[in-house]
Amino acid sequence: MQVQDLALVRGLGPTRGTLVRWNARPGPVLLAWSLGSLTVAALLLGAVYLVALAMQADPTPLPVLGITAPPSLDDVAQILHRNALVLALHAFACVAGYIAGSSLPREAARRSGIWRRVHDAAGPLAIAFVTAATLFSLMTQAFVIGSTATTVSAQLGIAPGLLLVALLPHALLELWALFLPLAAWLIASRRGRWDELLAATVVTVTIAIPVLILASVIEVYVSPHLLAALIR
């Protein structure tokens, strides 16, 4: 295999072209990604709320930053580490979408016989796998966050909905940043523009990183004050 046959190497040309096109008119692209990301975030928060209502609180108390436990920079680092893993999953979904939707069809066109059928089938299967993994991640997040919200709200004596309201300032920023790559993946798949996904990965991750840093600082040093004001 030649270097130029590698999927990511062959994607450099289309990626550069996509970045040039987006740089000329970034507004519509960022708006579409933002709306998609916020839609997914709203669905996740709704699922978290439903889970919080349905779950029973764990009798074991949990540390609540700024309320029962003092905040520190270590907390910021832990939150960033957790969010980095989620962002990496969504970024890899974009890369996998490019390989499955753009690179594999081009490779299949160069083949014949059984190997062409294998490559033709591999693309849809890879997209289905990425979709299933992403849905599993979202369901897991809804369950974990929702069950934690149930325990914390019972511990502090407030309703789960009120707890989520106190967390919205950092949660919306955090979820918007985390779901930018996923929104780009959804938009590209709906439009059949799989060759744009490498560029989307670079841009969305570049935007998401500083936003996640800001959100983590707000979560540790600002949100506890909002929560404390609500439970008084």
C-alpha positions as CSV (number, residue, x, y, z in Angstrom):
1,M,0.0,0.0,0.0
2,Q,1.3,3.4,-1.0
3,V,1.1,6.4,1.5
4,Q,-1.1,8.3,-0.9
5,D,-3.6,5.4,-0.7
6,L,-4.2,6.0,3.1
7,A,-7.7,7.3,3.8
8,L,-6.6,10.3,5.9
9,V,-3.8,11.2,3.4
10,R,-6.3,11.2,0.5
11,G,-8.6,13.4,2.5
12,L,-6.1,16.2,2.9
13,G,-7.0,17.8,-0.5
14,P,-10.8,17.8,0.1
15,T,-10.2,18.9,3.7
16,R,-8.2,22.0,2.6
17,G,-10.9,22.8,0.0
18,T,-13.6,22.5,2.6
19,L,-11.8,24.8,5.1
20,V,-11.2,27.4,2.4
21,R,-14.9,27.4,1.5
22,W,-16.0,27.5,5.1
23,N,-13.6,30.3,5.9
24,A,-15.2,32.5,3.2
25,R,-18.6,32.0,4.8
26,P,-18.3,30.6,8.3
27,G,-21.6,32.0,9.7
28,P,-24.0,29.5,8.1
29,V,-21.8,26.5,8.9
30,L,-21.4,27.5,12.6
31,L,-25.1,28.3,12.9
32,A,-26.1,24.9,11.6
33,W,-23.7,23.1,13.9
34,S,-24.8,25.2,16.9
35,L,-28.5,24.5,16.3
36,G,-27.8,20.8,15.9
37,S,-25.6,20.7,19.0
38,L,-28.1,22.6,21.1
39,T,-30.9,20.3,19.9
40,V,-29.0,17.2,21.0
41,A,-28.1,19.0,24.3
42,A,-31.8,19.8,24.9
43,L,-32.8,16.2,24.3
44,L,-30.1,14.9,26.6
45,L,-31.2,17.4,29.4
46,G,-34.8,16.3,28.9
47,A,-33.7,12.6,29.2
48,V,-31.7,13.5,32.3
49,Y,-34.7,15.1,33.9
50,L,-36.9,12.1,33.2
51,V,-34.3,9.8,34.6
52,A,-34.0,12.0,37.7
53,L,-37.7,11.8,38.3
54,A,-37.9,8.0,37.8
55,M,-34.8,7.0,39.8
56,Q,-34.6,6.5,43.6
57,A,-32.0,8.5,45.5
58,D,-28.9,6.7,46.7
59,P,-28.7,7.0,50.5
60,T,-25.0,7.4,50.3
61,P,-24.2,11.2,50.3
62,L,-22.2,12.6,47.4
63,P,-19.8,15.5,47.6
64,V,-21.2,18.7,46.0
65,L,-18.7,21.2,44.9
66,G,-19.0,24.5,46.7
67,I,-21.7,23.1,49.0
68,T,-20.3,20.1,50.9
69,A,-16.8,20.1,49.4
70,P,-14.5,23.0,48.7
71,P,-13.7,23.6,45.0
72,S,-10.2,23.4,43.6
73,L,-8.2,23.4,40.4
74,D,-8.0,19.6,40.7
75,D,-11.8,19.5,40.2
76,V,-11.4,21.6,37.1
77,A,-8.8,19.1,35.8
78,Q,-11.0,16.1,36.6
79,I,-14.0,17.7,34.7
80,L,-11.8,18.5,31.7
81,H,-10.5,14.9,31.7
82,R,-14.0,13.5,31.7
83,N,-15.2,15.9,29.0
84,A,-12.1,15.2,26.9
85,L,-13.0,11.6,26.6
86,V,-16.5,12.4,25.4
87,L,-15.2,15.0,22.9
88,A,-12.7,12.4,21.6
89,L,-15.5,9.9,21.1
90,H,-17.5,12.4,19.1
91,A,-14.4,13.5,17.1
92,F,-13.6,9.9,16.3
93,A,-17.2,9.5,15.1
94,C,-16.5,12.2,12.6
95,V,-13.3,10.6,11.3
96,A,-15.0,7.2,11.1
97,G,-17.9,8.8,9.2
98,Y,-15.4,10.2,6.7
99,I,-13.7,6.8,6.2
100,A,-17.0,5.0,6.0
101,G,-18.9,7.5,3.8
102,S,-16.2,8.9,1.6
103,S,-13.0,6.8,1.6
104,L,-14.5,3.3,1.4
105,P,-16.8,4.1,-1.6
106,R,-13.8,5.5,-3.5
107,E,-11.8,2.4,-2.6
108,A,-14.7,0.1,-3.6
109,A,-14.7,1.7,-7.1
110,R,-11.1,0.5,-7.6
111,R,-12.0,-3.1,-6.7
112,S,-13.9,-5.8,-8.4
113,G,-15.6,-9.1,-7.4
114,I,-15.9,-10.1,-3.8
115,W,-13.5,-7.4,-2.5
116,R,-15.8,-4.7,-4.1
117,R,-18.8,-6.3,-2.3
118,V,-16.9,-6.3,0.9
119,H,-16.0,-2.6,0.6
120,D,-19.5,-1.7,-0.4
121,A,-20.9,-3.4,2.7
122,A,-18.2,-2.1,5.1
123,G,-19.3,1.5,4.7
124,P,-22.9,1.2,5.9
125,L,-21.9,-1.3,8.6
126,A,-19.3,1.2,9.9
127,I,-21.8,4.0,9.9
128,A,-24.3,1.8,11.8
129,F,-21.7,0.9,14.3
130,V,-20.7,4.6,14.9
131,T,-24.4,5.5,15.2
132,A,-25.0,2.7,17.8
133,A,-21.9,3.7,19.8
134,T,-22.9,7.3,19.9
135,L,-26.5,6.5,21.0
136,F,-25.1,4.2,23.7
137,S,-22.9,7.0,24.9
138,L,-25.8,9.4,25.1
139,M,-28.1,6.9,26.9
140,T,-25.3,6.2,29.4
141,Q,-24.7,9.9,30.0
142,A,-28.5,10.4,30.6
143,F,-28.6,7.5,33.1
144,V,-25.5,8.5,35.0
145,I,-26.2,12.2,35.2
146,G,-29.9,11.6,35.9
147,S,-29.2,9.2,38.8
148,T,-26.6,11.5,40.2
149,A,-29.1,14.4,40.0
150,T,-31.7,12.4,41.9
151,T,-29.2,11.7,44.8
152,V,-27.9,15.3,44.9
153,S,-31.4,16.9,44.8
154,A,-32.6,14.6,47.6
155,Q,-29.4,15.3,49.6
156,L,-29.9,19.1,49.3
157,G,-33.7,19.0,49.6
158,I,-34.5,20.6,46.3
159,A,-36.4,19.3,43.2
160,P,-34.4,17.8,40.4
161,G,-35.7,20.4,38.0
162,L,-34.4,23.2,40.2
163,L,-31.0,21.5,40.5
164,L,-30.8,21.3,36.7
165,V,-31.7,25.0,36.4
166,A,-28.8,25.9,38.7
167,L,-26.4,23.9,36.5
168,L,-27.6,25.3,33.2
169,P,-25.0,28.1,32.9
170,H,-22.1,25.6,32.6
171,A,-24.1,22.7,31.3
172,L,-25.3,24.4,28.1
173,L,-21.8,25.6,27.3
174,E,-20.3,22.2,28.0
175,L,-22.9,20.2,26.0
176,W,-22.8,22.7,23.1
177,A,-19.1,22.2,22.8
178,L,-19.2,18.4,23.3
179,F,-21.9,17.9,20.7
180,L,-20.4,20.1,18.0
181,P,-18.6,17.2,16.3
182,L,-21.8,15.1,16.6
183,A,-23.9,17.8,15.0
184,A,-21.4,18.1,12.1
185,W,-21.6,14.3,11.7
186,L,-25.4,14.4,11.6
187,I,-25.5,17.3,9.1
188,A,-22.9,15.8,6.8
189,S,-24.6,12.4,6.8
190,R,-28.0,13.9,6.0
191,R,-26.5,15.9,3.1
192,G,-24.2,13.1,1.9
193,R,-21.2,15.3,2.4
194,W,-18.9,12.8,4.0
195,D,-15.8,14.3,2.5
196,E,-16.3,17.4,4.8
197,L,-16.0,15.4,8.0
198,L,-12.2,15.7,8.4
199,A,-12.5,19.4,8.2
200,A,-15.4,19.4,10.6
201,T,-13.4,17.3,13.1
202,V,-10.6,19.9,13.1
203,V,-12.8,22.9,13.4
204,T,-15.3,21.6,16.0
205,V,-12.5,20.3,18.3
206,T,-10.6,23.5,18.0
207,I,-13.7,25.5,19.0
208,A,-14.7,23.0,21.7
209,I,-11.5,22.9,23.7
210,P,-11.5,26.5,25.0
211,V,-15.2,26.4,25.6
212,L,-14.9,23.3,27.7
213,I,-12.1,24.9,29.8
214,L,-14.4,27.9,30.4
215,A,-17.4,25.6,31.2
216,S,-15.3,23.6,33.7
217,V,-14.2,26.8,35.5
218,I,-17.8,28.0,35.7
219,E,-18.9,24.6,37.0
220,V,-16.4,24.6,39.8
221,Y,-16.4,28.3,40.8
222,V,-19.7,29.9,39.7
223,S,-22.5,27.2,39.6
224,P,-22.1,26.3,43.3
225,H,-23.1,29.9,44.2
226,L,-26.2,29.7,42.1
227,L,-27.0,26.4,43.7
228,A,-26.4,27.7,47.2
229,A,-28.8,30.6,46.4
230,L,-31.5,28.2,45.4
231,I,-31.4,26.0,48.4
232,R,-31.5,28.8,51.0
